Structures are given as structure tokens and as C-alpha cells.
């Protein structure tokens, strides 16, 4: 039995489970892409924070701090 036939049979017998599983896979893919973009664009380096943070000169995060 191929994967397509298995999907068709599952869709006819229990469409709510197959549909929600499909949407969950799409959501997981979008979430993964969003997290990867967040870290690629240095998302933890917020420009406006509520607390002050003091960094030492030898801290590697000093290179990525926005001016």
C-alpha cells in the first residue's frame, strides 16, 4: 500500500484526525522557519529593553550590540 492510498483511506475513515495532523505539520514547519529566522537576525538583541545590562569588554556579545 502506497503512502497516497494510506492518506486517502485515512481521509475517508477519520478526516478530522488526518486534517488536524496535516495542519500540525504545517504549523511545525512554519514555527521552525520562524525560530531559525529569529536567531539568524539576532533576535535576542532587542534595541529597547526595560532593564540595563552591563557587558565587559571581553564578552563576545559586545560585537553584536546595536549602537
N, CA, C and O atoms as a Tripos MOL2 file, in Angstrom:
@<TRIPOS>MOLECULE
protein
  268   267    67     0     0
PROTEIN
NO_CHARGES

@<TRIPOS>ATOM
      1 N           0.8530   -1.1840    0.0000 N.3       1 UNK1
      2 CA          0.0000    0.0000    0.0000 C.3       1 UNK1
      3 C           0.8940    1.2410    0.0000 C.2       1 UNK1
      4 O           1.7960    1.3620    0.8300 O.2       1 UNK1
      5 N           0.6470    2.1370   -0.9100 N.am      2 UNK2
      6 CA          1.4700    3.3300   -1.0170 C.3       2 UNK2
      7 C           1.0160    4.3830    0.0080 C.2       2 UNK2
      8 O          -0.0350    4.2670    0.6380 O.2       2 UNK2
      9 N           1.8280    5.3720    0.1350 N.am      3 UNK3
     10 CA          1.5350    6.4480    1.0870 C.3       3 UNK3
     11 C           0.3020    7.2480    0.6660 C.2       3 UNK3
     12 O          -0.4570    7.7160    1.5150 O.2       3 UNK3
     13 N           0.1060    7.4020   -0.6320 N.am      4 UNK4
     14 CA         -1.0610    8.1380   -1.1340 C.3       4 UNK4
     15 C          -2.3430    7.3770   -0.8140 C.2       4 UNK4
     16 O          -3.3320    7.9700   -0.3820 O.2       4 UNK4
     17 N          -2.3250    6.0750   -1.0260 N.am      5 UNK5
     18 CA         -3.5040    5.2740   -0.7100 C.3       5 UNK5
     19 C          -3.8040    5.2750    0.7840 C.2       5 UNK5
     20 O          -4.9630    5.3080    1.1990 O.2       5 UNK5
     21 N          -2.7450    5.2380    1.5820 N.am      6 UNK6
     22 CA         -2.9350    5.3000    3.0320 C.3       6 UNK6
     23 C          -3.5620    6.6310    3.4510 C.2       6 UNK6
     24 O          -4.4310    6.6690    4.3220 O.2       6 UNK6
     25 N          -3.1170    7.7150    2.8270 N.am      7 UNK7
     26 CA         -3.6890    9.0350    3.1200 C.3       7 UNK7
     27 C          -5.1570    9.1030    2.7000 C.2       7 UNK7
     28 O          -5.9910    9.6310    3.4360 O.2       7 UNK7
     29 N          -5.4740    8.5690    1.5160 N.am      8 UNK8
     30 CA         -6.8620    8.5870    1.0400 C.3       8 UNK8
     31 C          -7.7770    7.7590    1.9350 C.2       8 UNK8
     32 O          -8.8940    8.1750    2.2440 O.2       8 UNK8
     33 N          -7.3010    6.5880    2.3490 N.am      9 UNK9
     34 CA         -8.1120    5.7330    3.2130 C.3       9 UNK9
     35 C          -8.3100    6.3850    4.5850 C.2       9 UNK9
     36 O          -9.3990    6.3300    5.1570 O.2       9 UNK9
     37 N          -7.2530    6.9970    5.1000 N.am     10 UNK10
     38 CA         -7.3740    7.7030    6.3790 C.3      10 UNK10
     39 C          -8.3000    8.9010    6.2880 C.2      10 UNK10
     40 O          -9.0350    9.2010    7.2280 O.2      10 UNK10
     41 N          -8.2620    9.5970    5.1330 N.am     11 UNK11
     42 CA         -9.1290   10.7630    4.9530 C.3      11 UNK11
     43 C         -10.5970   10.3570    4.9190 C.2      11 UNK11
     44 O         -11.4500   11.0960    5.4120 O.2      11 UNK11
     45 N         -10.9050    9.2030    4.3490 N.am     12 UNK12
     46 CA        -12.2940    8.7400    4.2880 C.3      12 UNK12
     47 C         -12.7810    8.1870    5.6210 C.2      12 UNK12
     48 O         -13.9590    8.3290    5.9490 O.2      12 UNK12
     49 N         -11.9090    7.5670    6.3880 N.am     13 UNK13
     50 CA        -12.3330    6.9460    7.6450 C.3      13 UNK13
     51 C         -12.3470    7.9320    8.8140 C.2      13 UNK13
     52 O         -13.2690    7.9150    9.6290 O.2      13 UNK13
     53 N         -11.3350    8.7860    8.8960 N.am     14 UNK14
     54 CA        -11.2660    9.7460   10.0120 C.3      14 UNK14
     55 C         -10.6560   11.0620    9.5140 C.2      14 UNK14
     56 O          -9.4670   11.3140    9.7070 O.2      14 UNK14
     57 N         -11.4740   11.8910    8.8790 N.am     15 UNK15
     58 CA        -10.9450   13.1220    8.2800 C.3      15 UNK15
     59 C         -10.4750   14.1480    9.3030 C.2      15 UNK15
     60 O          -9.5790   14.9410    9.0090 O.2      15 UNK15
     61 N         -11.0590   14.1500   10.4930 N.am     16 UNK16
     62 CA        -10.6450   15.1350   11.4910 C.3      16 UNK16
     63 C          -9.2260   14.8650   11.9770 C.2      16 UNK16
     64 O          -8.4670   15.8070   12.2030 O.2      16 UNK16
     65 N          -8.8590   13.6150   12.1410 N.am     17 UNK17
     66 CA         -7.5100   13.2730   12.6010 C.3      17 UNK17
     67 C          -6.4770   13.5600   11.5090 C.2      17 UNK17
     68 O          -5.4160   14.1170   11.7920 O.2      17 UNK17
     69 N          -6.7780   13.1880   10.2780 N.am     18 UNK18
     70 CA         -5.8490   13.4000    9.1730 C.3      18 UNK18
     71 C          -5.6930   14.8910    8.9000 C.2      18 UNK18
     72 O          -4.5780   15.3640    8.6810 O.2      18 UNK18
     73 N          -6.7840   15.6310    8.9110 N.am     19 UNK19
     74 CA         -6.7090   17.0740    8.6670 C.3      19 UNK19
     75 C          -5.9540   17.8130    9.7480 C.2      19 UNK19
     76 O          -5.1460   18.6930    9.4530 O.2      19 UNK19
     77 N          -6.2090   17.4630   11.0030 N.am     20 UNK20
     78 CA         -5.5020   18.1440   12.0870 C.3      20 UNK20
     79 C          -4.0230   17.7560   12.1040 C.2      20 UNK20
     80 O          -3.1770   18.5720   12.4680 O.2      20 UNK20
     81 N          -3.7040   16.5290   11.7190 N.am     21 UNK21
     82 CA         -2.2960   16.1300   11.6240 C.3      21 UNK21
     83 C          -1.5840   16.9100   10.5180 C.2      21 UNK21
     84 O          -0.4410   17.3340   10.6860 O.2      21 UNK21
     85 N          -2.2590   17.0920    9.4050 N.am     22 UNK22
     86 CA         -1.6920   17.8670    8.3040 C.3      22 UNK22
     87 C          -1.4520   19.3140    8.7260 C.2      22 UNK22
     88 O          -0.3980   19.8790    8.4330 O.2      22 UNK22
     89 N          -2.4100   19.9070    9.4020 N.am     23 UNK23
     90 CA         -2.2420   21.2890    9.8710 C.3      23 UNK23
     91 C          -1.1590   21.3940   10.9360 C.2      23 UNK23
     92 O          -0.4520   22.3990   11.0000 O.2      23 UNK23
     93 N          -1.0220   20.3780   11.7660 N.am     24 UNK24
     94 CA          0.0420   20.3760   12.7730 C.3      24 UNK24
     95 C           1.4150   20.3280   12.1080 C.2      24 UNK24
     96 O           2.3410   21.0000   12.5610 O.2      24 UNK24
     97 N           1.5580   19.5520   11.0520 N.am     25 UNK25
     98 CA          2.8350   19.5020   10.3310 C.3      25 UNK25
     99 C           3.1640   20.8400    9.6790 C.2      25 UNK25
    100 O           4.3150   21.2750    9.6850 O.2      25 UNK25
    101 N           2.1480   21.4860    9.1170 N.am     26 UNK26
    102 CA          2.3690   22.8090    8.5190 C.3      26 UNK26
    103 C           2.7660   23.8170    9.6040 C.2      26 UNK26
    104 O           3.6650   24.6300    9.3910 O.2      26 UNK26
    105 N           2.1080   23.7700   10.7560 N.am     27 UNK27
    106 CA          2.4430   24.6750   11.8490 C.3      27 UNK27
    107 C           3.8420   24.4430   12.3830 C.2      27 UNK27
    108 O           4.5470   25.3980   12.7100 O.2      27 UNK27
    109 N           4.2520   23.1840   12.4770 N.am     28 UNK28
    110 CA          5.6090   22.8840   12.9390 C.3      28 UNK28
    111 C           6.6530   23.4010   11.9490 C.2      28 UNK28
    112 O           7.7070   23.8950   12.3510 O.2      28 UNK28
    113 N           6.3580   23.2870   10.6680 N.am     29 UNK29
    114 CA          7.2940   23.7870    9.6530 C.3      29 UNK29
    115 C           7.4120   25.3090    9.7260 C.2      29 UNK29
    116 O           8.5180   25.8470    9.6880 O.2      29 UNK29
    117 N           6.2760   26.0050    9.8310 N.am     30 UNK30
    118 CA          6.3200   27.4660    9.9580 C.3      30 UNK30
    119 C           7.0170   27.8950   11.2440 C.2      30 UNK30
    120 O           7.7700   28.8680   11.2490 O.2      30 UNK30
    121 N           6.7700   27.1820   12.3200 N.am     31 UNK31
    122 CA          7.4310   27.5050   13.5830 C.3      31 UNK31
    123 C           8.9350   27.3300   13.5070 C.2      31 UNK31
    124 O           9.6850   28.1500   14.0360 O.2      31 UNK31
    125 N           9.3820   26.2650   12.8530 N.am     32 UNK32
    126 CA         10.8180   26.0320   12.7020 C.3      32 UNK32
    127 C          11.4650   27.1230   11.8640 C.2      32 UNK32
    128 O          12.5400   27.6160   12.2060 O.2      32 UNK32
    129 N          10.8190   27.4980   10.7760 N.am     33 UNK33
    130 CA         11.3620   28.5630    9.9300 C.3      33 UNK33
    131 C          11.3940   29.8910   10.6940 C.2      33 UNK33
    132 O          12.3420   30.6640   10.5600 O.2      33 UNK33
    133 N          10.3620   30.1510   11.4900 N.am     34 UNK34
    134 CA         10.3250   31.3850   12.2700 C.3      34 UNK34
    135 C          11.4260   31.4510   13.3160 C.2      34 UNK34
    136 O          12.0430   32.4990   13.5030 O.2      34 UNK34
    137 N          11.6770   30.3440   13.9990 N.am     35 UNK35
    138 CA         12.7410   30.3220   15.0030 C.3      35 UNK35
    139 C          14.1110   30.4750   14.3490 C.2      35 UNK35
    140 O          14.9750   31.1780   14.8730 O.2      35 UNK35
    141 N          14.3100   29.8220   13.2120 N.am     36 UNK36
    142 CA         15.5900   29.9570   12.5160 C.3      36 UNK36
    143 C          15.8110   31.3950   12.0440 C.2      36 UNK36
    144 O          16.9270   31.9060   12.1460 O.2      36 UNK36
    145 N          14.7860   32.0460   11.5370 N.am     37 UNK37
    146 CA         14.9130   33.4540   11.1370 C.3      37 UNK37
    147 C          15.1620   34.3570   12.3350 C.2      37 UNK37
    148 O          15.9130   35.3270   12.2340 O.2      37 UNK37
    149 N          14.5420   34.0490   13.4620 N.am     38 UNK38
    150 CA         14.7240   34.8480   14.6720 C.3      38 UNK38
    151 C          16.1820   34.8370   15.1200 C.2      38 UNK38
    152 O          16.7520   35.8790   15.4400 O.2      38 UNK38
    153 N          16.7770   33.6460   15.1370 N.am     39 UNK39
    154 CA         18.1670   33.5560   15.5710 C.3      39 UNK39
    155 C          19.1420   34.0270   14.4960 C.2      39 UNK39
    156 O          20.2270   34.5070   14.8250 O.2      39 UNK39
    157 N          18.7810   33.9010   13.2240 N.am     40 UNK40
    158 CA         19.6570   34.3800   12.1590 C.3      40 UNK40
    159 C          19.7450   35.8980   12.1560 C.2      40 UNK40
    160 O          20.7820   36.4600   11.8030 O.2      40 UNK40
    161 N          18.6710   36.5630   12.5450 N.am     41 UNK41
    162 CA         18.6530   38.0300   12.5710 C.3      41 UNK41
    163 C          18.9690   38.5900   13.9460 C.2      41 UNK41
    164 O          18.6940   39.7590   14.2130 O.2      41 UNK41
    165 N          19.5510   37.7610   14.8350 N.am     42 UNK42
    166 CA         19.9600   38.1720   16.1780 C.3      42 UNK42
    167 C          18.7690   38.7270   16.9540 C.2      42 UNK42
    168 O          18.7840   39.8780   17.3920 O.2      42 UNK42
    169 N          17.7500   37.9070   17.1190 N.am     43 UNK43
    170 CA         16.5050   38.3270   17.7430 C.3      43 UNK43
    171 C          16.6060   38.6450   19.2190 C.2      43 UNK43
    172 O          15.7840   39.3970   19.7420 O.2      43 UNK43
    173 N          17.5980   38.0910   19.9060 N.am     44 UNK44
    174 CA         17.7420   38.3770   21.3340 C.3      44 UNK44
    175 C          18.3110   39.7610   21.6000 C.2      44 UNK44
    176 O          18.2450   40.2480   22.7290 O.2      44 UNK44
    177 N          18.8610   40.3930   20.5950 N.am     45 UNK45
    178 CA         19.4660   41.7110   20.7520 C.3      45 UNK45
    179 C          18.3970   42.7750   20.5340 C.2      45 UNK45
    180 O          18.3260   43.3860   19.4670 O.2      45 UNK45
    181 N          17.5730   42.9900   21.5430 N.am     46 UNK46
    182 CA         16.4980   43.9820   21.4290 C.3      46 UNK46
    183 C          17.0500   45.3830   21.6370 C.2      46 UNK46
    184 O          17.9390   45.5960   22.4630 O.2      46 UNK46
    185 N          16.5290   46.3120   20.9000 N.am     47 UNK47
    186 CA         17.0390   47.6700   20.9730 C.3      47 UNK47
    187 C          16.5410   48.3950   22.2250 C.2      47 UNK47
    188 O          17.3010   49.1320   22.8520 O.2      47 UNK47
    189 N          15.2970   48.1970   22.5880 N.am     48 UNK48
    190 CA         14.7210   48.8810   23.7380 C.3      48 UNK48
    191 C          14.3470   47.8400   24.7870 C.2      48 UNK48
    192 O          13.4370   47.0380   24.5800 O.2      48 UNK48
    193 N          15.0480   47.8600   25.9030 N.am     49 UNK49
    194 CA         14.8080   46.9060   26.9810 C.3      49 UNK49
    195 C          14.3310   47.6620   28.2130 C.2      49 UNK49
    196 O          14.5310   48.8710   28.3290 O.2      49 UNK49
    197 N          13.7080   46.9490   29.1150 N.am     50 UNK50
    198 CA         13.2790   47.5610   30.3690 C.3      50 UNK50
    199 C          14.3940   47.5860   31.4050 C.2      50 UNK50
    200 O          14.3800   48.4140   32.3150 O.2      50 UNK50
    201 N          15.3620   46.6810   31.2710 N.am     51 UNK51
    202 CA         16.4650   46.5990   32.2280 C.3      51 UNK51
    203 C          17.7690   46.9540   31.5270 C.2      51 UNK51
    204 O          17.9430   46.7050   30.3340 O.2      51 UNK51
    205 N          18.6850   47.5450   32.3010 N.am     52 UNK52
    206 CA         20.0130   47.8120   31.7810 C.3      52 UNK52
    207 C          20.8800   46.5790   31.9730 C.2      52 UNK52
    208 O          20.7720   45.8740   32.9760 O.2      52 UNK52
    209 N          21.7350   46.3330   31.0030 N.am     53 UNK53
    210 CA         22.6560   45.2140   31.0790 C.3      53 UNK53
    211 C          24.0610   45.7380   30.8810 C.2      53 UNK53
    212 O          24.3280   46.4740   29.9310 O.2      53 UNK53
    213 N          24.9580   45.3630   31.7700 N.am     54 UNK54
    214 CA         26.3420   45.8020   31.6930 C.3      54 UNK54
    215 C          27.1710   44.6430   31.1460 C.2      54 UNK54
    216 O          27.1360   43.5350   31.6830 O.2      54 UNK54
    217 N          27.9230   44.9100   30.0670 N.am     55 UNK55
    218 CA         28.7730   43.9010   29.4480 C.3      55 UNK55
    219 C          30.2300   44.2760   29.6740 C.2      55 UNK55
    220 O          30.5890   45.4530   29.6610 O.2      55 UNK55
    221 N          31.0630   43.2630   29.8800 N.am     56 UNK56
    222 CA         32.5050   43.5010   29.9660 C.3      56 UNK56
    223 C          33.0720   43.6160   28.5640 C.2      56 UNK56
    224 O          32.4290   43.2200   27.5920 O.2      56 UNK56
    225 N          34.2810   44.1610   28.4610 N.am     57 UNK57
    226 CA         34.8910   44.3640   27.1500 C.3      57 UNK57
    227 C          35.2110   43.0500   26.4450 C.2      57 UNK57
    228 O          35.1980   42.9960   25.2150 O.2      57 UNK57
    229 N          35.4960   41.9920   27.1980 N.am     58 UNK58
    230 CA         35.8790   40.7270   26.5740 C.3      58 UNK58
    231 C          34.6880   39.8080   26.3100 C.2      58 UNK58
    232 O          34.8720   38.6590   25.9090 O.2      58 UNK58
    233 N          33.4720   40.3050   26.5310 N.am     59 UNK59
    234 CA         32.2730   39.4970   26.2740 C.3      59 UNK59
    235 C          32.0330   39.4280   24.7630 C.2      59 UNK59
    236 O          32.0340   40.4680   24.1050 O.2      59 UNK59
    237 N          31.8250   38.2290   24.1900 N.am     60 UNK60
    238 CA         31.6240   38.1420   22.7350 C.3      60 UNK60
    239 C          30.3290   38.7900   22.2490 C.2      60 UNK60
    240 O          30.1970   39.0630   21.0560 O.2      60 UNK60
    241 N          29.3660   39.0460   23.1460 N.am     61 UNK61
    242 CA         28.1270   39.7000   22.7320 C.3      61 UNK61
    243 C          28.3080   41.1780   22.4630 C.2      61 UNK61
    244 O          27.4310   41.8020   21.8650 O.2      61 UNK61
    245 N          29.4340   41.7650   22.8920 N.am     62 UNK62
    246 CA         29.6720   43.1960   22.6640 C.3      62 UNK62
    247 C          29.7700   43.5290   21.1830 C.2      62 UNK62
    248 O          29.4670   44.6500   20.7750 O.2      62 UNK62
    249 N          30.1910   42.5590   20.3780 N.am     63 UNK63
    250 CA         30.3410   42.8040   18.9420 C.3      63 UNK63
    251 C          28.9910   42.9800   18.2460 C.2      63 UNK63
    252 O          28.9080   43.6440   17.2130 O.2      63 UNK63
    253 N          27.9320   42.3870   18.8090 N.am     64 UNK64
    254 CA         26.6310   42.4030   18.1330 C.3      64 UNK64
    255 C          25.6590   43.4090   18.7250 C.2      64 UNK64
    256 O          24.5090   43.4710   18.2900 O.2      64 UNK64
    257 N          26.0810   44.1880   19.6910 N.am     65 UNK65
    258 CA         25.1790   45.1630   20.3040 C.3      65 UNK65
    259 C          24.9390   46.3120   19.3270 C.2      65 UNK65
    260 O          25.8720   46.8540   18.7340 O.2      65 UNK65
    261 N          23.6800   46.6620   19.1780 N.am     66 UNK66
    262 CA         23.3330   47.7510   18.2630 C.3      66 UNK66
    263 C          23.6600   49.0860   18.9040 C.2      66 UNK66
    264 O          23.4640   49.2840   20.1030 O.2      66 UNK66
    265 N          24.1550   49.9820   18.0970 N.am     67 UNK67
    266 CA         24.5250   51.3150   18.5940 C.3      67 UNK67
    267 C          23.3190   52.2190   18.6070 C.2      67 UNK67
    268 O          23.4240   53.3840   18.9920 O.2      67 UNK67
@<TRIPOS>BOND
     1     1     2 1
     2     2     3 1
     3     3     4 2
     4     3     5 am
     5     5     6 1
     6     6     7 1
     7     7     8 2
     8     7     9 am
     9     9    10 1
    10    10    11 1
    11    11    12 2
    12    11    13 am
    13    13    14 1
    14    14    15 1
    15    15    16 2
    16    15    17 am
    17    17    18 1
    18    18    19 1
    19    19    20 2
    20    19    21 am
    21    21    22 1
    22    22    23 1
    23    23    24 2
    24    23    25 am
    25    25    26 1
    26    26    27 1
    27    27    28 2
    28    27    29 am
    29    29    30 1
    30    30    31 1
    31    31    32 2
    32    31    33 am
    33    33    34 1
    34    34    35 1
    35    35    36 2
    36    35    37 am
    37    37    38 1
    38    38    39 1
    39    39    40 2
    40    39    41 am
    41    41    42 1
    42    42    43 1
    43    43    44 2
    44    43    45 am
    45    45    46 1
    46    46    47 1
    47    47    48 2
    48    47    49 am
    49    49    50 1
    50    50    51 1
    51    51    52 2
    52    51    53 am
    53    53    54 1
    54    54    55 1
    55    55    56 2
    56    55    57 am
    57    57    58 1
    58    58    59 1
    59    59    60 2
    60    59    61 am
    61    61    62 1
    62    62    63 1
    63    63    64 2
    64    63    65 am
    65    65    66 1
    66    66    67 1
    67    67    68 2
    68    67    69 am
    69    69    70 1
    70    70    71 1
    71    71    72 2
    72    71    73 am
    73    73    74 1
    74    74    75 1
    75    75    76 2
    76    75    77 am
    77    77    78 1
    78    78    79 1
    79    79    80 2
    80    79    81 am
    81    81    82 1
    82    82    83 1
    83    83    84 2
    84    83    85 am
    85    85    86 1
    86    86    87 1
    87    87    88 2
    88    87    89 am
    89    89    90 1
    90    90    91 1
    91    91    92 2
    92    91    93 am
    93    93    94 1
    94    94    95 1
    95    95    96 2
    96    95    97 am
    97    97    98 1
    98    98    99 1
    99    99   100 2
   100    99   101 am
   101   101   102 1
   102   102   103 1
   103   103   104 2
   104   103   105 am
   105   105   106 1
   106   106   107 1
   107   107   108 2
   108   107   109 am
   109   109   110 1
   110   110   111 1
   111   111   112 2
   112   111   113 am
   113   113   114 1
   114   114   115 1
   115   115   116 2
   116   115   117 am
   117   117   118 1
   118   118   119 1
   119   119   120 2
   120   119   121 am
   121   121   122 1
   122   122   123 1
   123   123   124 2
   124   123   125 am
   125   125   126 1
   126   126   127 1
   127   127   128 2
   128   127   129 am
   129   129   130 1
   130   130   131 1
   131   131   132 2
   132   131   133 am
   133   133   134 1
   134   134   135 1
   135   135   136 2
   136   135   137 am
   137   137   138 1
   138   138   139 1
   139   139   140 2
   140   139   141 am
   141   141   142 1
   142   142   143 1
   143   143   144 2
   144   143   145 am
   145   145   146 1
   146   146   147 1
   147   147   148 2
   148   147   149 am
   149   149   150 1
   150   150   151 1
   151   151   152 2
   152   151   153 am
   153   153   154 1
   154   154   155 1
   155   155   156 2
   156   155   157 am
   157   157   158 1
   158   158   159 1
   159   159   160 2
   160   159   161 am
   161   161   162 1
   162   162   163 1
   163   163   164 2
   164   163   165 am
   165   165   166 1
   166   166   167 1
   167   167   168 2
   168   167   169 am
   169   169   170 1
   170   170   171 1
   171   171   172 2
   172   171   173 am
   173   173   174 1
   174   174   175 1
   175   175   176 2
   176   175   177 am
   177   177   178 1
   178   178   179 1
   179   179   180 2
   180   179   181 am
   181   181   182 1
   182   182   183 1
   183   183   184 2
   184   183   185 am
   185   185   186 1
   186   186   187 1
   187   187   188 2
   188   187   189 am
   189   189   190 1
   190   190   191 1
   191   191   192 2
   192   191   193 am
   193   193   194 1
   194   194   195 1
   195   195   196 2
   196   195   197 am
   197   197   198 1
   198   198   199 1
   199   199   200 2
   200   199   201 am
   201   201   202 1
   202   202   203 1
   203   203   204 2
   204   203   205 am
   205   205   206 1
   206   206   207 1
   207   207   208 2
   208   207   209 am
   209   209   210 1
   210   210   211 1
   211   211   212 2
   212   211   213 am
   213   213   214 1
   214   214   215 1
   215   215   216 2
   216   215   217 am
   217   217   218 1
   218   218   219 1
   219   219   220 2
   220   219   221 am
   221   221   222 1
   222   222   223 1
   223   223   224 2
   224   223   225 am
   225   225   226 1
   226   226   227 1
   227   227   228 2
   228   227   229 am
   229   229   230 1
   230   230   231 1
   231   231   232 2
   232   231   233 am
   233   233   234 1
   234   234   235 1
   235   235   236 2
   236   235   237 am
   237   237   238 1
   238   238   239 1
   239   239   240 2
   240   239   241 am
   241   241   242 1
   242   242   243 1
   243   243   244 2
   244   243   245 am
   245   245   246 1
   246   246   247 1
   247   247   248 2
   248   247   249 am
   249   249   250 1
   250   250   251 1
   251   251   252 2
   252   251   253 am
   253   253   254 1
   254   254   255 1
   255   255   256 2
   256   255   257 am
   257   257   258 1
   258   258   259 1
   259   259   260 2
   260   259   261 am
   261   261   262 1
   262   262   263 1
   263   263   264 2
   264   263   265 am
   265   265   266 1
   266   266   267 1
   267   267   268 2
@<TRIPOS>SUBSTRUCTURE
     1 UNK1         2 RESIDUE 1 A UNK
     2 UNK2         6 RESIDUE 1 A UNK
     3 UNK3        10 RESIDUE 1 A UNK
     4 UNK4        14 RESIDUE 1 A UNK
     5 UNK5        18 RESIDUE 1 A UNK
     6 UNK6        22 RESIDUE 1 A UNK
     7 UNK7        26 RESIDUE 1 A UNK
     8 UNK8        30 RESIDUE 1 A UNK
     9 UNK9        34 RESIDUE 1 A UNK
    10 UNK10       38 RESIDUE 1 A UNK
    11 UNK11       42 RESIDUE 1 A UNK
    12 UNK12       46 RESIDUE 1 A UNK
    13 UNK13       50 RESIDUE 1 A UNK
    14 UNK14       54 RESIDUE 1 A UNK
    15 UNK15       58 RESIDUE 1 A UNK
    16 UNK16       62 RESIDUE 1 A UNK
    17 UNK17       66 RESIDUE 1 A UNK
    18 UNK18       70 RESIDUE 1 A UNK
    19 UNK19       74 RESIDUE 1 A UNK
    20 UNK20       78 RESIDUE 1 A UNK
    21 UNK21       82 RESIDUE 1 A UNK
    22 UNK22       86 RESIDUE 1 A UNK
    23 UNK23       90 RESIDUE 1 A UNK
    24 UNK24       94 RESIDUE 1 A UNK
    25 UNK25       98 RESIDUE 1 A UNK
    26 UNK26      102 RESIDUE 1 A UNK
    27 UNK27      106 RESIDUE 1 A UNK
    28 UNK28      110 RESIDUE 1 A UNK
    29 UNK29      114 RESIDUE 1 A UNK
    30 UNK30      118 RESIDUE 1 A UNK
    31 UNK31      122 RESIDUE 1 A UNK
    32 UNK32      126 RESIDUE 1 A UNK
    33 UNK33      130 RESIDUE 1 A UNK
    34 UNK34      134 RESIDUE 1 A UNK
    35 UNK35      138 RESIDUE 1 A UNK
    36 UNK36      142 RESIDUE 1 A UNK
    37 UNK37      146 RESIDUE 1 A UNK
    38 UNK38      150 RESIDUE 1 A UNK
    39 UNK39      154 RESIDUE 1 A UNK
    40 UNK40      158 RESIDUE 1 A UNK
    41 UNK41      162 RESIDUE 1 A UNK
    42 UNK42      166 RESIDUE 1 A UNK
    43 UNK43      170 RESIDUE 1 A UNK
    44 UNK44      174 RESIDUE 1 A UNK
    45 UNK45      178 RESIDUE 1 A UNK
    46 UNK46      182 RESIDUE 1 A UNK
    47 UNK47      186 RESIDUE 1 A UNK
    48 UNK48      190 RESIDUE 1 A UNK
    49 UNK49      194 RESIDUE 1 A UNK
    50 UNK50      198 RESIDUE 1 A UNK
    51 UNK51      202 RESIDUE 1 A UNK
    52 UNK52      206 RESIDUE 1 A UNK
    53 UNK53      210 RESIDUE 1 A UNK
    54 UNK54      214 RESIDUE 1 A UNK
    55 UNK55      218 RESIDUE 1 A UNK
    56 UNK56      222 RESIDUE 1 A UNK
    57 UNK57      226 RESIDUE 1 A UNK
    58 UNK58      230 RESIDUE 1 A UNK
    59 UNK59      234 RESIDUE 1 A UNK
    60 UNK60      238 RESIDUE 1 A UNK
    61 UNK61      242 RESIDUE 1 A UNK
    62 UNK62      246 RESIDUE 1 A UNK
    63 UNK63      250 RESIDUE 1 A UNK
    64 UNK64      254 RESIDUE 1 A UNK
    65 UNK65      258 RESIDUE 1 A UNK
    66 UNK66      262 RESIDUE 1 A UNK
    67 UNK67      266 RESIDUE 1 A UNK
